[in-house]
Amino acid sequence: MSLFCLCVVVMDLYYTLAGFVVGLLVGLTGIGGGALMTPVLIVVFQVPLVTAVSTDLLYAAITKCGGVVNYYRQKMINWPVVVLMLTGSLPGSWITLNYLQRIDDQLQIEALINTVLGVSLLLTSVAVFFRAKIQRISQDLGNAPRYVIFLKLRPYITVLTGLALGALVTLSSVGAGALGTALLIICYPRMRMPEIVGTDLLHAVVLTTVAGVGHYSMGTVDFNLLMYLIIGSLPGVFIGSYYGVKLSPSLMQPIMGIVLFVIGGHFIFS
């Protein structure tokens, strides 16, 4: 019995260490925790797919809250855009959760999540790797004469973008951060980057909270795991944020993009 307790304590410490490492990387690179934490839980700790995604959704919601407060105080949140994105993403999450609850075969659910997780990681890797180029292309489009036509369609495009993100995030816990930011850069080229980040952050918190609560209703959230991850991640994010400002994004973002691309390929072809 004592040996079993010791093994449990050691595993809990490993979870806390994983939370610290992921939090450190998030602080250093600005890459969303979902894109890093979910693969770590599945590949390193062999946590079941559904449990890893469900737990990480609430982990992401909690860890992003502090950032939202900072951006709110600096008035860097575009509320109309948040509402438009949530108009699409919340129904997208609800439809996805209902679809999952109607699948009786657990293996079918795991296969679906595995594929969507791989696709989400690949898309996130592209968004991270080419973020600077996406910004330049978006700025060129914003200065084009035909941009006025796009402005009329932009609210509908934003809602559809939210719908797709809602489904992706609910199935994989990945995409609310890097993918959401990239899509906002494309749709709103004249919005300042801090405002884009703050807007996407608030949308991500609401979406991951709703999706996480939906997964909780399915009984797939591991709250003990969630607690140990948060204990480790909070100091990790703080330390990473302190040193992250001293590192060049042109160095860190391509590295993280490549890492996410490799991990995404692993999930798709495994």
DRENDO-1510 file (C-alpha; in Angstrom, 1 decimal, always signed):
<recs>
REC; n; res; u; v; w
REC; 1; MET; +0.0; +0.0; +0.0 .
REC; 2; SER; +2.8; +2.4; +0.9 .
REC; 3; LEU; +4.6; +1.7; -2.4 .
REC; 4; PHE; +1.3; +2.5; -4.3 .
REC; 5; CYS; +1.0; +5.8; -2.4 .
REC; 6; LEU; +4.6; +6.6; -3.2 .
REC; 7; CYS; +4.0; +6.0; -6.9 .
REC; 8; VAL; +0.9; +8.2; -6.8 .
REC; 9; VAL; +2.9; +11.0; -5.2 .
REC; 10; VAL; +5.7; +10.7; -7.8 .
REC; 11; MET; +3.2; +10.8; -10.6 .
REC; 12; ASP; +1.5; +13.9; -9.1 .
REC; 13; LEU; +4.9; +15.6; -9.0 .
REC; 14; TYR; +5.5; +14.7; -12.6 .
REC; 15; TYR; +2.1; +16.3; -13.5 .
REC; 16; THR; +3.2; +19.5; -11.6 .
REC; 17; LEU; +6.5; +19.5; -13.4 .
REC; 18; ALA; +4.8; +19.1; -16.8 .
REC; 19; GLY; +2.5; +22.0; -15.9 .
REC; 20; PHE; +5.6; +24.1; -15.0 .
REC; 21; VAL; +7.4; +23.2; -18.2 .
REC; 22; VAL; +4.4; +24.0; -20.4 .
REC; 23; GLY; +3.7; +27.2; -18.5 .
REC; 24; LEU; +7.4; +28.2; -19.0 .
REC; 25; LEU; +7.1; +27.6; -22.8 .
REC; 26; VAL; +3.8; +29.5; -22.9 .
REC; 27; GLY; +5.5; +32.4; -21.2 .
REC; 28; LEU; +8.6; +32.3; -23.4 .
REC; 29; THR; +6.8; +31.9; -26.7 .
REC; 30; GLY; +3.2; +33.1; -26.3 .
REC; 31; ILE; +2.0; +29.8; -27.8 .
REC; 32; GLY; -1.3; +28.6; -26.3 .
REC; 33; GLY; -1.1; +26.0; -23.5 .
REC; 34; GLY; -3.6; +23.7; -25.3 .
REC; 35; ALA; -1.3; +23.1; -28.2 .
REC; 36; LEU; +1.4; +22.0; -25.8 .
REC; 37; MET; -0.4; +20.4; -22.8 .
REC; 38; THR; -2.7; +18.1; -24.6 .
REC; 39; PRO; +0.0; +16.3; -26.6 .
REC; 40; VAL; +2.2; +16.1; -23.4 .
REC; 41; LEU; -0.6; +14.4; -21.5 .
REC; 42; ILE; -1.3; +11.9; -24.2 .
REC; 43; VAL; +2.1; +11.1; -25.5 .
REC; 44; VAL; +4.2; +11.4; -22.3 .
REC; 45; PHE; +1.7; +10.4; -19.5 .
REC; 46; GLN; -0.5; +8.1; -21.6 .
REC; 47; VAL; -3.6; +10.0; -20.4 .
REC; 48; PRO; -6.7; +8.8; -22.4 .
REC; 49; LEU; -7.5; +11.1; -25.3 .
REC; 50; VAL; -10.9; +12.2; -24.1 .
REC; 51; THR; -9.7; +12.9; -20.6 .
REC; 52; ALA; -6.6; +14.8; -21.8 .
REC; 53; VAL; -8.8; +17.1; -24.0 .
REC; 54; SER; -11.5; +17.6; -21.4 .
REC; 55; THR; -9.1; +18.4; -18.6 .
REC; 56; ASP; -7.0; +20.7; -20.8 .
REC; 57; LEU; -10.0; +22.7; -21.8 .
REC; 58; LEU; -10.6; +23.8; -18.2 .
REC; 59; TYR; -6.8; +24.2; -17.7 .
REC; 60; ALA; -6.7; +26.6; -20.6 .
REC; 61; ALA; -9.7; +28.6; -19.4 .
REC; 62; ILE; -8.2; +29.0; -15.9 .
REC; 63; THR; -4.6; +29.9; -17.0 .
REC; 64; LYS; -5.8; +32.5; -19.5 .
REC; 65; CYS; -8.0; +34.4; -17.1 .
REC; 66; GLY; -5.0; +36.4; -15.7 .
REC; 67; GLY; -4.1; +37.6; -19.1 .
REC; 68; VAL; -7.7; +38.7; -19.8 .
REC; 69; VAL; -7.7; +40.9; -16.7 .
REC; 70; ASN; -4.5; +42.7; -17.9 .
REC; 71; TYR; -5.8; +43.3; -21.4 .
REC; 72; TYR; -9.1; +44.5; -20.0 .
REC; 73; ARG; -7.4; +47.1; -17.7 .
REC; 74; GLN; -5.4; +48.4; -20.7 .
REC; 75; LYS; -8.7; +48.6; -22.8 .
REC; 76; MET; -7.2; +46.2; -25.4 .
REC; 77; ILE; -10.4; +44.1; -26.0 .
REC; 78; ASN; -12.6; +44.7; -29.0 .
REC; 79; TRP; -16.0; +43.7; -27.5 .
REC; 80; PRO; -18.1; +43.7; -30.8 .
REC; 81; VAL; -15.6; +41.3; -32.3 .
REC; 82; VAL; -15.7; +39.1; -29.2 .
REC; 83; VAL; -19.5; +38.9; -29.5 .
REC; 84; LEU; -19.3; +38.1; -33.2 .
REC; 85; MET; -16.8; +35.2; -32.6 .
REC; 86; LEU; -18.9; +33.9; -29.7 .
REC; 87; THR; -22.0; +34.0; -31.8 .
REC; 88; GLY; -20.4; +31.4; -34.0 .
REC; 89; SER; -18.1; +29.5; -31.5 .
REC; 90; LEU; -20.6; +28.8; -28.8 .
REC; 91; PRO; -23.2; +27.1; -31.1 .
REC; 92; GLY; -20.3; +25.3; -32.8 .
REC; 93; SER; -19.2; +24.0; -29.4 .
REC; 94; TRP; -22.7; +23.0; -28.4 .
REC; 95; ILE; -23.3; +21.1; -31.7 .
REC; 96; THR; -20.0; +19.3; -31.3 .
REC; 97; LEU; -20.7; +18.3; -27.7 .
REC; 98; ASN; -24.2; +17.0; -28.6 .
REC; 99; TYR; -22.6; +15.0; -31.5 .
REC; 100; LEU; -20.1; +13.4; -29.1 .
REC; 101; GLN; -22.8; +12.5; -26.6 .
REC; 102; ARG; -24.7; +10.6; -29.3 .
REC; 103; ILE; -21.7; +8.4; -30.2 .
REC; 104; ASP; -21.8; +5.2; -28.2 .
REC; 105; ASP; -18.5; +3.7; -29.5 .
REC; 106; GLN; -15.6; +5.0; -27.4 .
REC; 107; LEU; -13.1; +3.9; -30.0 .
REC; 108; GLN; -15.0; +6.0; -32.6 .
REC; 109; ILE; -14.8; +9.1; -30.3 .
REC; 110; GLU; -11.1; +8.6; -29.8 .
REC; 111; ALA; -10.4; +8.2; -33.5 .
REC; 112; LEU; -12.3; +11.4; -34.2 .
REC; 113; ILE; -10.5; +13.3; -31.5 .
REC; 114; ASN; -7.1; +11.9; -32.6 .
REC; 115; THR; -7.6; +13.1; -36.2 .
REC; 116; VAL; -9.0; +16.5; -35.3 .
REC; 117; LEU; -6.2; +17.0; -32.7 .
REC; 118; GLY; -3.6; +16.3; -35.4 .
REC; 119; VAL; -5.3; +18.7; -37.9 .
REC; 120; SER; -5.6; +21.4; -35.2 .
REC; 121; LEU; -1.9; +21.1; -34.3 .
REC; 122; LEU; -0.8; +21.2; -38.0 .
REC; 123; LEU; -3.0; +24.4; -38.6 .
REC; 124; THR; -1.6; +25.9; -35.4 .
REC; 125; SER; +2.0; +25.2; -36.5 .
REC; 126; VAL; +1.3; +27.0; -39.7 .
REC; 127; ALA; -0.2; +29.9; -37.9 .
REC; 128; VAL; +2.8; +30.1; -35.6 .
REC; 129; PHE; +5.4; +29.6; -38.2 .
REC; 130; PHE; +4.0; +32.2; -40.7 .
REC; 131; ARG; +2.6; +34.7; -38.2 .
REC; 132; ALA; +4.8; +37.6; -39.5 .
REC; 133; LYS; +4.0; +36.8; -43.1 .
REC; 134; ILE; +0.3; +36.6; -42.3 .
REC; 135; GLN; +0.5; +40.0; -40.7 .
REC; 136; ARG; +2.2; +41.5; -43.8 .
REC; 137; ILE; -0.3; +39.9; -46.2 .
REC; 138; SER; -3.2; +41.1; -44.0 .
REC; 139; GLN; -1.8; +44.7; -44.0 .
REC; 140; ASP; -1.5; +44.7; -47.8 .
REC; 141; LEU; -5.1; +43.5; -48.1 .
REC; 142; GLY; -6.3; +46.2; -45.7 .
REC; 143; ASN; -4.8; +48.9; -48.0 .
REC; 144; ALA; -6.3; +47.4; -51.2 .
REC; 145; PRO; -9.1; +49.3; -52.9 .
REC; 146; ARG; -11.4; +46.3; -52.9 .
REC; 147; TYR; -11.1; +46.0; -49.1 .
REC; 148; VAL; -14.4; +47.9; -48.8 .
REC; 149; ILE; -16.3; +44.9; -50.3 .
REC; 150; PHE; -14.7; +42.6; -47.7 .
REC; 151; LEU; -15.9; +45.0; -44.9 .
REC; 152; LYS; -19.5; +44.3; -45.7 .
REC; 153; LEU; -19.0; +40.5; -45.4 .
REC; 154; ARG; -16.6; +40.6; -42.5 .
REC; 155; PRO; -19.2; +40.2; -39.7 .
REC; 156; TYR; -20.5; +37.0; -41.3 .
REC; 157; ILE; -17.0; +35.7; -41.9 .
REC; 158; THR; -16.1; +36.4; -38.3 .
REC; 159; VAL; -19.2; +34.4; -37.1 .
REC; 160; LEU; -18.3; +31.5; -39.5 .
REC; 161; THR; -14.7; +31.6; -38.2 .
REC; 162; GLY; -16.0; +31.3; -34.7 .
REC; 163; LEU; -18.2; +28.4; -35.7 .
REC; 164; ALA; -15.2; +26.5; -37.0 .
REC; 165; LEU; -13.1; +27.3; -34.0 .
REC; 166; GLY; -15.8; +26.2; -31.6 .
REC; 167; ALA; -15.9; +22.8; -33.2 .
REC; 168; LEU; -12.1; +22.4; -33.4 .
REC; 169; VAL; -11.4; +23.6; -29.8 .
REC; 170; THR; -14.2; +21.4; -28.3 .
REC; 171; LEU; -12.8; +18.3; -30.1 .
REC; 172; SER; -9.1; +18.9; -29.5 .
REC; 173; SER; -8.7; +21.8; -27.0 .
REC; 174; VAL; -6.3; +23.3; -29.5 .
REC; 175; GLY; -6.7; +26.4; -31.7 .
REC; 176; ALA; -8.3; +29.0; -29.5 .
REC; 177; GLY; -5.0; +30.8; -29.1 .
REC; 178; ALA; -2.7; +30.7; -32.2 .
REC; 179; LEU; -5.4; +29.9; -34.7 .
REC; 180; GLY; -7.8; +32.5; -33.4 .
REC; 181; THR; -5.1; +35.2; -33.4 .
REC; 182; ALA; -4.2; +34.3; -37.0 .
REC; 183; LEU; -7.8; +34.5; -38.2 .
REC; 184; LEU; -8.3; +37.8; -36.5 .
REC; 185; ILE; -5.1; +39.2; -38.1 .
REC; 186; ILE; -6.5; +38.3; -41.5 .
REC; 187; CYS; -10.0; +39.6; -40.9 .
REC; 188; TYR; -9.0; +42.8; -39.0 .
REC; 189; PRO; -5.8; +44.0; -40.5 .
REC; 190; ARG; -6.2; +47.5; -39.1 .
REC; 191; MET; -6.6; +46.3; -35.5 .
REC; 192; ARG; -3.5; +46.7; -33.3 .
REC; 193; MET; -1.7; +43.5; -32.3 .
REC; 194; PRO; -2.2; +43.9; -28.6 .
REC; 195; GLU; -6.0; +44.4; -29.2 .
REC; 196; ILE; -6.1; +41.3; -31.4 .
REC; 197; VAL; -4.4; +39.3; -28.6 .
REC; 198; GLY; -6.7; +40.6; -25.9 .
REC; 199; THR; -9.8; +40.0; -28.0 .
REC; 200; ASP; -8.8; +36.5; -28.9 .
REC; 201; LEU; -7.8; +35.8; -25.3 .
REC; 202; LEU; -11.3; +36.7; -23.9 .
REC; 203; HIS; -13.0; +34.7; -26.7 .
REC; 204; ALA; -10.7; +31.7; -25.8 .
REC; 205; VAL; -11.5; +31.9; -22.1 .
REC; 206; VAL; -15.3; +31.9; -22.7 .
REC; 207; LEU; -15.1; +29.2; -25.4 .
REC; 208; THR; -12.8; +26.8; -23.4 .
REC; 209; THR; -14.9; +27.3; -20.2 .
REC; 210; VAL; -18.1; +26.4; -22.0 .
REC; 211; ALA; -16.5; +23.5; -23.8 .
REC; 212; GLY; -14.9; +22.3; -20.6 .
REC; 213; VAL; -18.2; +22.4; -18.7 .
REC; 214; GLY; -19.7; +20.4; -21.5 .
REC; 215; HIS; -17.0; +17.8; -21.2 .
REC; 216; TYR; -17.5; +17.8; -17.5 .
REC; 217; SER; -21.1; +16.9; -18.0 .
REC; 218; MET; -19.9; +13.8; -19.9 .
REC; 219; GLY; -17.8; +12.8; -16.9 .
REC; 220; THR; -14.4; +13.0; -18.6 .
REC; 221; VAL; -12.6; +15.8; -16.6 .
REC; 222; ASP; -9.9; +14.7; -14.2 .
REC; 223; PHE; -9.9; +17.4; -11.5 .
REC; 224; ASN; -6.9; +15.9; -9.6 .
REC; 225; LEU; -4.9; +16.1; -12.8 .
REC; 226; LEU; -6.2; +19.6; -13.4 .
REC; 227; MET; -5.1; +20.8; -9.9 .
REC; 228; TYR; -1.5; +19.6; -10.3 .
REC; 229; LEU; -1.1; +21.0; -13.7 .
REC; 230; ILE; -2.3; +24.5; -12.5 .
REC; 231; ILE; +0.0; +24.4; -9.5 .
REC; 232; GLY; +3.0; +23.9; -11.8 .
REC; 233; SER; +2.0; +26.1; -14.6 .
REC; 234; LEU; +1.4; +29.4; -12.7 .
REC; 235; PRO; +5.0; +29.9; -11.6 .
REC; 236; GLY; +6.1; +28.6; -15.0 .
REC; 237; VAL; +4.1; +31.2; -16.9 .
REC; 238; PHE; +5.4; +33.9; -14.6 .
REC; 239; ILE; +9.1; +33.0; -15.1 .
REC; 240; GLY; +8.6; +32.4; -18.8 .
REC; 241; SER; +7.0; +35.8; -19.3 .
REC; 242; TYR; +9.8; +37.5; -17.5 .
REC; 243; TYR; +12.5; +36.0; -19.7 .
REC; 244; GLY; +10.3; +35.8; -22.8 .
REC; 245; VAL; +10.6; +39.5; -23.5 .
REC; 246; LYS; +14.4; +39.1; -23.9 .
REC; 247; LEU; +14.0; +36.4; -26.6 .
REC; 248; SER; +13.4; +37.2; -30.3 .
REC; 249; PRO; +10.1; +35.9; -31.6 .
REC; 250; SER; +11.8; +35.4; -35.0 .
REC; 251; LEU; +13.8; +32.6; -33.3 .
REC; 252; MET; +11.2; +31.0; -30.9 .
REC; 253; GLN; +8.1; +31.0; -33.2 .
REC; 254; PRO; +9.7; +28.9; -36.0 .
REC; 255; ILE; +11.0; +26.4; -33.5 .
REC; 256; MET; +7.6; +26.0; -31.9 .
REC; 257; GLY; +6.0; +25.9; -35.3 .
REC; 258; ILE; +8.2; +23.0; -36.3 .
REC; 259; VAL; +7.6; +21.1; -33.0 .
REC; 260; LEU; +3.8; +21.5; -33.3 .
REC; 261; PHE; +4.0; +20.3; -37.0 .
REC; 262; VAL; +5.9; +17.2; -36.0 .
REC; 263; ILE; +3.5; +16.4; -33.1 .
REC; 264; GLY; +0.4; +17.0; -35.3 .
REC; 265; GLY; +1.8; +14.6; -38.0 .
REC; 266; HIS; +2.3; +12.0; -35.3 .
REC; 267; PHE; -1.4; +12.2; -34.3 .
REC; 268; ILE; -2.7; +12.1; -37.8 .
REC; 269; PHE; -0.6; +9.1; -38.9 .
REC; 270; SER; -0.4; +7.2; -35.7 .
</recs>
